[in-house]
Amino acid sequence: MDQTIAEKILSNHAGKKVKAEDIAICNVDFYFGQDGTSGLIIDNFKKLGDVKPADKRKFFMVIDHSGPSPNIGVSTIHKKMRTFAQTCGVGLYDIGVGVCHQIIPELGHIVPGDLVIGADSHTCTYGAINVFATGVGSTDLAITLASGRNWFRVPQTVKIIVTGRLPKGVYSKDIILHIIGKLGANGCTYKSVEFYGDAIERLSVEARFTISNMAVEMGAKCGLMEPDKKVIDWVKRHSGRQPKPVFADISAEYEAIKEFNVSKLSPQVAKPHTVDNVVGVEEVKGKHIDEVYIGTCTNGRLEDLEIAAKILRNRKINSDVKLIIAPASRNIYLQALKDGLLDIFIEAGAVILSPGCGPCVGTHGGIPADGDVVISTANRNFKGRMGNPKAFIYLASPATCAASAIEGKIADPRRYL
């Protein structure tokens, strides 16, 4: 029986060969929670009775969604996390270290071939480095914390082939927005998606993370890529663990195969209030905006900041606009500082936040007012996503967001490149 990447990774961790629709009990390589979900993980773990973590090295908590704490309630949760980490000897990344989906691969916790679960829906990000990674509920995570295992229904797989050379001003964010716009928010529900094609191969690993990150926005269980030399080299720079690359068999069975050519793609924008409400920038160009946000687990990496800086260098943002920038990790923040990127942003009129998720999830650091229009590099634009259900959120690439900050309205970045 020939297998997809998902079938192979789950088979390797179940100790037997499994296929789509099978139920597999699997050993899990790494599992984590963030400060929006770890409180429930701790509570559910304690309900299991007198148990201890199955493997302290494999579990981490990350304070990123609301750090530094914006209120007393959140401070209480953060204290609970710190106390649990100290008491049980498990890992904790405290405020300022970075967004969970950046620091977990950046700090070497995962390698190709791993099986990872996280109490956060964008755990699928790690598929870019050949990891079967998916989000689960806090109760499931607590069970894995106690047992080191969990159950999985092996997903069907959809193969997506992306071909062509990206035009000027078009980036990986535009690719994935275009795909989601075509397939729909429920187009791959509970499927494993495998991304292929020469357009993917030419992307950096950082850019590939952006695509896998948003696989869940079309309902996917995970968004997997094969581990080429770029991936293996990247992983070896970040982790001391040995990669276990997994490739699909040539005759693997796919539920569907979708092909996209991006050679003529224009910068893409997702309009309120759904991620699949996607149009070319030409259709929304000129729309007044009040706030621009560049950061998040989707586009807060160094490459993203470099793209924005090229446009903002020696330019000022529109006086009616707030530009908020949050590097995805402390390491990225430090490198951006060394490279002079933060100077460019501050001189342009931006505000730099500590690494974290605050504005994206809407807990602090840039909550829009009623009626405000925001353009963001984030992955979601649902009502209330940034903390105000009466605001309007557009999603775009760092380039489109930077150009829009200059003009005070949604702008085509190609004129600045």
N, C-alpha and C positions, 0 to 999 in steps of 0.2 A: 504494500500500500504506500504510494507516494504521498508526501505530506507537505503542507504549508509551513511557514515559519512558526506560526502559533501552535499548530499541532505538534511540531517537533519539540518546542520548548516545554510545552505542558507534558508531553510524553517523557522527556528527560527528567522532569521533576515528580512525575507520578510513578516512575519505575516500571512503566509498561507503555506499550504503544496505544495511543488514543487517536480518535478521529472526531471530526465535527459532530456535535450534538451529544457526544459521550460526556459522562460526569467523571471528573478526575479529582482525586485527593492528592494534593501536591505539597511538597516541601517548598517553603518560600525563602528566597535569598535575602530579602531586605524589606522592611515594612516601617511605616512612619505615620505620624499625625502632625497637624499644624495646630495653632492656637485656637482655631475655630472648631476643631474636632477632638483635640486631645483630652479635653475635660471629660467628654463622654467615653473616650477610650479608657481612661483611668477609672471612672465610675463602674463601667461594665467589667473591667478586669477584676476589680475588687469584689464584684458580685459573684465571681466564680469560686470564691472561698480562699482557702489557704494555698494559693498557687504562686509560683515564681515565674519570671520571664523564661521562656524556653531557651533563648540565646540573647543575652544582653547586648552582644555586639551587633545584632541585626536590627535593632529597634532604635529609632531616634524620634525626638519631637523637635519641632521647629517653631519658634516664635517669629512669625512674619506677617500675618494678616493684620495684626493690631499692635505693632511695636514701633516705637515705645507706646505704652498703654495710653489710650485716650480717656479712660474713665475708671472708676473704682471697680465696677463689675469685671472688666477685662483684667485689671490688676490682680483680682482674686484668682482668676483662671491661671494667669501666669505664675502666681505663687504656688498654686496646686501643681503645676507642671514641674516647677523647679524642685519642689519638695519630693515629688514622686521620682524624679530623676536621681536625686541624692539618696533616697531611701532604697530604691531598687537597683541602682547602679547602671541605669540605662542612659543613652546619649541624649543631650539637649543642645540645640543651637539657639542661643539667646538673641535678644534684639540686635539688629545691625549686621548679623552674619549674612543674611540674605534670604531670598525667596526659596522655599523648599525645592522647587523644580529646577532651580539653577545650581544650588549648592550640593545637592545629593550626587549628581554626576560630576560636578566640578571638584568635589572633595574626595572623589575616588571610591564611593560606596558601591557602585554598580558597574558591571562590565557586560559586553555582549553575551547573550545566552542566558542571562539571569531571568528569574521570575520575581517581580516586585509588585507589592500592593501598597497603596497609600490612602489615607482617609482624606482624599481630595480628588476631585474629578479630573484634574489635568495631569494626573500621574502618567497618563499616556504619552507625555512628552518624551520619555526615555526610549520609546520605540525607535527614535532616530539613531540610537546607538545599538540597535538590535536587542533590546530588552523587552520581554513581554511584561508590560507595566500597565496597571489599570487601577482605577479608583474603586474603593469599597466603603461601606458604612462603618461607623465607629465600633459597632458591635462585632462585625466580622473581623475588624482589626484587633480587637481585644482577644478574640479567640485565637488568632494567629500569634499574638504576643505570648499567650499561655502555652500554645501547642507547637508553634513553628510551622503549622500547616494550615491549609484552607481548601475548600472545594471550589471547583470551577466547572461550568458547562463549556465545553470546548466550542469556540465560535466558528461559524462559517467564515470564509475569507473572501473579501473583494479585492481584486487586483487593480490598482490605478497606475497607468503608464503616462508619464508626463514628458513630452518631447519638445524640442525646439530651443532656440536661444532667447533668453530674456532680453527684451528691448531696454533701452535706456530708461531709467526711472521706475523700473518694475522689479520687484523683489519677491522673496519666498512668501511673504505675507500676502502679496497679491495673488500668487499661485493658489494658496489654500483658500482664500476668500472666494476666488473664482470657482474652485471645485465645489465648495460648500453651497455657493449660489446655484450651481447647476444640479447638484444631487439632492439638496434640501436638508433641513435640520434633522430629519428622520431617515435620511437616505441610506444610512449604514448602521441602523440600530442593532446593537449587540453583535456587530461583525468585527472581525479583525481586518484591518485595511493594510495591504502591503503596497508601498510606493516604489515605483521603478521608473526608468527612463533616463535619457541623456540629460534632460533638464535637472533632474534630481542629482545625478552624478556630478554635475558641475557646481552644485551648491557647496558651501562650506558646511562643516558640522553644525556650527551655530545657526545657520540659516535652516538646516534640516530640523533642528529642534522646534523652530516656529511652526513647521508643517505638522509634525507629529503632535505638538501641543494642542492643535485645534482639531484633531481627528474626532474628539468627543463632541465637537459642535455639529457633526453630522450623525451623531448617535453612536459612534464606533466604540468598541470595547478597548481597542488599542490601535496604534498607528505605527506599523513596523517597517523598517528598512533593512536591506542587507548591509553587512559590515565590510565596506571596501577599505582600501589602504588609508584613506582620510580618517575613517572612524577608528581603525586600530591604532593609528599613530596618536590620535587625540586621546583615546582611552589610556594608552601607555604613558602619556604625559601627565595624566591626572590620577591614575590608580596603580597600585602595586600588585593588584590581583591579576590573575591570568585570564585573558578573554577566552570565551568559549563560543566562537562564531557559529551562527546557525543560518543555513541557506535553505530556501524552498527547493524541493525536488522539481526537476524539469517538467514532469508530468503531474504535478500537484493539481488537485481539483479545486477550482474557484467557483464561488456562487455566481460571480459576474466579473467581467473585465471591462474597465472604463478607460478611454484614452482621451488625453487633452494635449493640444499643441498650443504652446504659450508664445510663439514667435511674434504674434501680432497683439498680444495682450496689452491693455493699457492699465495704469494704476487703478486698483479696485477699492471700492468703499462699500461697507455694509451700513445700510440706513437703519434708523430706529424702526421697530424695537426687537428685531430678530437678526441673528447672524447670517441667515441665508437670504436676507433682503439686499442682495448685492448688485451694484451697478458700476459702470466705468466712471472714473472721476469726472468725465465730461458732463455727465448728467446731473451732478450735484455741485459742480464748480460755481463758486460765488455765494454759496450759502453762508450766512453770517454765523460766526462761532464766538463763544465766550471763554472757552477753556480748551487747552491742549495738554494731553498727558502722554508722555513718552516713557515707557518702562514696562513692568509686569513680566511674568514668566514667559510671555509670548515674545516680547521685543525689548527686553531690558539688558541684552548682552552687549559686549563691547562693540561688536560689529554694528549693531543697531545704533549705538551712540555715535559711532564714527560716521555713519550715513547721515544722521541728523546734523552733526557738527559741520560736515562739508557744505550743507545748505545754509546753516546759521552763521558761519564764519563771516565776520565783518558786516553783519546785518543786525537789525533790531527787530524785535517782535512788535506787532501792532499794539498800540497803547490801550486798546479795548480788550486785549486778550491776556489771560493768565497762562503761562507755560510752566508746567510742572514736570520735572524729570526725576526718575528714581532708578538708579542702577540696580541690577538684579542681585548683586552680591557685593560684599565688602571688597573682594579681590578685584571685581570689575570697577568699583568705585576708585580704588587706589590706582589702578592702571589708567583709568580715564583722567585722574588727577595728574599722573606723571606725563601723560601724552598731551596735556593741555586742553583736553576736551571740555572739562568743567569751566575753564576760563572762558572758552568760546560761549558756552551756554549762559554763564552769569553775565558776561558783557552784552549778550543779546537781550537780556532781561528775564531769564528763566529763574525759577526757584529749584534748588537741588534738595531732594529729600534723602534720608538715610535709606539703605536698601530694605525693601519690604513691599507689601501688597496694599497698603492703606487706601489710596485713592481708587484702585481697581475694584476692590470689594466694597468700598463705601463706608469704611469705619472711621477714617480721619485723613487729613492731609490733602484736601481738595474736593470736598463734597460740593456739588453744584447747587445753585439756587433754583427756585421754581422757574421753569421756562428756559433755563440755560441750555445752550447747545455745546456739546463737548465732542471733540474728535480725539480718539485715543488709539494707542497701539495695542490695547488689551484684546482679549478673546471673546468678550461678551458685551452685549448692549441691551440686555433686557431692561424693562422698567425697574428702576430702583437699584440697578447693579452698582452704581457709584454712590448710592446712599440717598438718592432722591427720585421717587417714581414720577415726579413732574418735570424731570430733565429729559433731554434728548441726546443719545449717544451714537456717534458715528465711529466706525472702526476702519483703520487704514494702516499703511506702512509708516515706519519712522520718517521716511522721506516726505510722504504726503502730509504727515502731521507737522513736520518742521516748516514746510512751505506754507501751510495754512496758518501757522503761528505768525509768520511774517506779514501775511496779507489780511489777517483778521477775518478770513472767510475760507471755506474749503478751496484749496488751490491745487493745481497740477504741478507736481514737483519737477517735471521735465524741463521747465523753463529755467530752473536754477542749477541744472547740471551741465 
